[in-house]
Amino acid sequence: MQKFSEQHTALQISKQIKSRSIVDLRVGNSYSLATARKESSLDVVESLIAQFVLNLSHELNLTHKLSDASIMAISEDVYEVGYFMNIEELAYFFKQLRKGKFGSMYENLNSEKVCTALSKFINERSKYFEEKNIGTHNENRERPGKRVNETTEFRENMKQSLNKLAVEKELKEKEE
């Protein structure tokens, strides 16, 4: 958990992921929010999420500033919805949110807007990885490996042996 202590703010994490894609982030060796909670505490994780929310609020230059209670409410809700995401994925989400990918945040930021956007992000993320897994699965099915070929050969040999036995049995029955 020291990798994401108070020395590393959300802004620094956001800068680290600047040119990376969601695929790169998923493969990374970062902590998930749930793991970070286990290794430290829920307060630390919610404080990190609050840093992302504060940075977003400052970057969007919202007309209605967020109160501390609003920031903590958004942080709690984001954790509840996206507890399984790793920290870089969360940073990527806030980066996409700032760019307006999930709708615009004109005057204010609230928990409903952020959680709706996070749900969309999670759905897109899930669809992408599901399609990627299905594609990999289909590739493996189309190209049978050595084990599949050995099994097929074994089956063919067994069929031939059984056919020979059946023919021999018929011949013996005819002779009798």
C-alpha positions in Angstrom: 0.0 0.0 0.0 3.0 2.3 0.3 2.8 2.8 -3.5 -0.4 4.8 -2.9 0.2 6.5 0.4 -0.4 10.2 1.2 2.8 11.0 -0.6 1.2 10.0 -3.9 -1.8 12.2 -4.6 -4.5 11.5 -7.1 -3.0 14.1 -9.3 0.3 12.3 -9.4 -1.4 9.0 -10.2 -3.4 10.7 -13.0 -0.1 12.0 -14.5 1.4 8.5 -14.4 -1.4 7.1 -16.6 -1.3 9.9 -19.1 -0.7 8.0 -22.2 -1.9 4.5 -21.1 -5.1 2.8 -22.3 -7.6 0.8 -20.2 -5.9 -2.4 -21.5 -2.5 -1.3 -20.2 -4.0 -0.4 -16.9 -5.9 -3.7 -16.5 -2.6 -5.6 -16.9 -0.8 -3.4 -14.4 0.2 -4.6 -10.9 -1.8 -2.0 -9.0 -3.9 -2.5 -6.0 -7.6 -2.8 -6.4 -9.6 -0.5 -4.1 -10.8 -3.5 -2.1 -7.2 -4.7 -1.6 -6.1 -1.2 -0.6 -9.0 -1.2 2.0 -7.8 -4.5 3.4 -4.2 -3.4 3.7 -4.9 0.0 5.2 -8.4 1.2 5.9 -11.6 2.4 4.2 -10.8 5.9 5.2 -7.5 5.9 3.3 -9.2 4.6 0.2 -12.1 7.1 0.4 -9.5 9.8 1.0 -7.8 8.8 -2.3 -11.1 8.8 -4.1 -11.9 12.2 -2.6 -8.6 13.5 -4.1 -9.8 12.4 -7.5 -13.1 14.1 -6.9 -11.4 17.3 -5.7 -9.1 17.3 -8.7 -12.0 16.8 -11.1 -13.9 19.7 -9.4 -10.9 22.0 -9.7 -10.2 21.0 -13.3 -13.8 21.5 -14.4 -14.0 24.9 -12.6 -17.5 24.2 -11.5 -19.7 27.1 -10.6 -21.1 25.4 -7.4 -18.2 24.3 -5.2 -18.5 21.0 -3.4 -18.8 20.8 0.3 -16.7 18.3 2.3 -19.8 16.2 3.0 -20.6 16.1 -0.8 -17.0 15.0 -1.6 -17.1 12.2 1.0 -20.6 11.1 -0.1 -19.3 10.8 -3.7 -16.2 9.0 -2.5 -18.3 6.5 -0.5 -20.6 5.9 -3.4 -17.7 5.5 -5.9 -16.1 2.9 -3.6 -19.4 1.0 -3.3 -19.9 0.8 -7.1 -16.3 0.3 -8.2 -14.5 -1.4 -5.3 -13.1 -4.1 -7.6 -11.3 -1.6 -9.9 -7.6 -1.0 -9.6 -6.4 2.5 -8.7 -5.1 3.3 -12.2 -8.5 2.3 -13.7 -10.2 4.7 -11.3 -7.8 7.5 -12.4 -8.5 6.7 -16.0 -12.2 6.9 -15.3 -11.9 10.4 -13.8 -9.7 11.4 -16.7 -12.5 10.2 -19.1 -15.1 12.0 -17.0 -13.2 15.2 -17.2 -13.1 14.9 -21.0 -16.8 14.6 -21.0 -17.0 11.0 -22.3 -19.9 10.2 -20.0 -21.8 13.4 -20.3 -21.1 17.0 -19.2 -20.9 18.3 -15.7 -21.8 21.9 -16.3 -22.6 23.5 -13.0 -22.2 21.0 -10.3 -20.9 17.5 -9.5 -23.0 15.1 -7.5 -23.0 11.5 -6.5 -25.7 10.5 -8.9 -23.9 11.9 -11.9 -20.6 10.4 -11.0 -22.1 6.9 -10.2 -24.1 6.9 -13.4 -20.9 7.7 -15.3 -19.0 5.0 -13.4 -21.6 2.4 -14.2 -21.3 3.3 -17.9 -17.5 3.0 -17.6 -17.7 -0.4 -15.9 -20.2 -1.7 -18.5 -17.9 -0.6 -21.4 -14.9 -2.1 -19.6 -16.7 -5.4 -19.0 -17.9 -5.6 -22.6 -14.4 -4.9 -23.9 -12.8 -7.6 -21.8 -15.7 -10.0 -22.5 -15.3 -9.6 -26.2 -11.5 -10.0 -25.8 -12.0 -13.2 -23.9 -14.5 -14.6 -26.4 -12.2 -13.8 -29.2 -9.3 -15.6 -27.5 -11.5 -18.5 -26.8 -12.6 -18.8 -30.4 -9.1 -18.6 -31.6 -8.1 -21.5 -29.4 -11.1 -23.5 -30.6 -10.2 -22.9 -34.3 -6.6 -24.0 -33.8 -6.6 -27.3 -32.0 -3.5 -28.0 -30.0 -1.4 -31.0 -29.7 -3.6 -32.5 -27.0 -6.7 -32.2 -29.1 -5.0 -33.9 -32.0 -3.7 -36.7 -29.8 -7.2 -37.3 -28.4 -8.7 -37.4 -31.9 -6.0 -39.9 -33.0 -6.8 -42.0 -30.0 -10.5 -42.1 -30.8 -9.8 -43.1 -34.4 -7.5 -45.9 -33.3 -10.2 -47.1 -30.8 -12.9 -47.1 -33.5 -10.6 -49.1 -35.8 -9.8 -51.6 -33.1 -13.5 -52.0 -32.2 -14.4 -52.4 -35.9 -11.8 -55.1 -36.3 -13.1 -56.9 -33.2 -16.7 -56.7 -34.5 -15.6 -58.1 -37.9 -13.6 -60.9 -36.2 -16.6 -61.7 -34.0 -18.9 -61.9 -37.1 -16.5 -64.2 -38.9 -16.3 -66.5 -35.9 -20.1 -66.6 -35.6 -20.4 -67.5 -39.3 -17.9 -70.3 -38.9 -19.8 -71.8 -36.1 
